[in-house]
């Protein structure tokens, strides 16, 4: 008709009301059939266009088969349900029906929705959710989520611990090398310290192995002994969700929180030197996150948390040690096995049982009451972290084992075995031979136990500049560098003696090359005046 049907109907009704025209006159005036005029006068909106129903005898013959497949999907896993292509393939392979793929697509899509709607409408089958009112300080939710980071230059798969208060949405997030019990407990301690209290009703969990030893009927669980001690110490109850996908909605707040937080604060992939550095960043990110508004809430997370915090139960007077103490035995390679990972210990402890303290991200080794080693906690099966310093006594007897050793490779990767060390080693082997040259390097490496790494490196550089690779020369130059660095740090606190103020911060005088003459020494001649007071004291004691 050329004109919009709604506006046409409005014009017909207006001419009928204002001009008093009849059906025939209105039909001539607007160039339409009388049936259209009667329709416009009878209804305010045009009737929908009727679509003729086409006959599809082939599709009608297989409709029952398609419906049966779609009903099978009601109980099938979501990722293993029939697609239109799979239905079409089964019709051809199993039933030998030459139906068109496009026909199957047009039928299966709408029909799937109808079958699911019929199922939901059945007795006891209505699926949906009911909004819940959260009381201040009553509940929280906890979960772990996978996350990847670049740790010390290498991609590492870690675990993001998330704690979320249900009322305010206040979250505390930390990254750990694993989701072991130590990380689980340390995450709770951190969260309780940040929020300043504990939920007075319960904290919601799925069936994490650090907390649950065995899933029983209903919501009954056999909890691990250490987790039970932790809960009783902080005084809160645990609410365990139903196993599997059916219980995910019972802690939907933290389920969505992990994905949101990961996209907001961990994209692009964080590049850090240590997990401690990353967790310091996440602590700042949590504070910045408190300024956001949760959907449909007028107040910010920080404002809601300020109102909720006073309802939390108080913390106990003393904290809970989240570390685990173990007593492994060191093998002949100066290694201890913890889980499926291995760590080095000082060679003198070979064959002995050593006390270790395993925390979320570290492993500490003790010899008696003295800590002798610290390693980052490993998670990958078969991984090992070996410290070159622990093998130096062995390498003094077996210098040939150094070039291809795992501790040396790891020291190079970590940057503790520097280019200066390699230059000294090359010079010593060229001058003394492989065995004596390697022992020379090891004696220099032993200096790291007494002097700062920067001073030892400066000593190596000075010795090589003087044309020698003697460990004694390296030690002298390293001590001079350390003294000079210490003097610069505390020059204002140095007292003045009888001979005037002691000079501090002097530049390091390196040994000259053997072929060059000694440099002029402009320092004042040494004096023993400051020691004369000892003679006076000795005389006083003799007189007494």
Secondary structure, DSSP 8 states (H G I E B T S, - for coil): --S-HHHHHHHHHHHHHHH---HHHHHHHHT--HHHHHHHHH-SS-----------HHHHHHHHHHHHHHHHGGGS-GGGS--HHHHHHHHHHHS-----HHHHHHHHHHHHHHHHHHHHTSTT-----------TTTEEEEEEEEEEEEETTEEEEEEEEEEEETTT--EEEEEES--SHHHHHHHHHHHHHHHTSB-SSEEEE---TTTEEEE-STT-EEE-HHHHHHHHHHT-EEEE--SSGGGGGGGHHHHHHHHHHHHHHS-S--EES-HHHHHHHHHHHHHHHTTS--TT-SS-HHHHHHHHGGGSB---SS-----EEE--B--TTSEEEETTEEEE--GGGTTSB-EEEE-SSEEEEEETTEEEEEEE---STT-EE--GGGGHHHHHH-GGGSTT-HHHHHHHHHTSS-HHHHHHHHHHHHHH-HHHHHHHHHHHHHGGGTS-HHHHHHHHHHHHHTT---HHHHHHHHHHHHHHHHHHHSGGG--EETTEE---S--------TTS------S-----GGGHHHHHHHHHHHH-
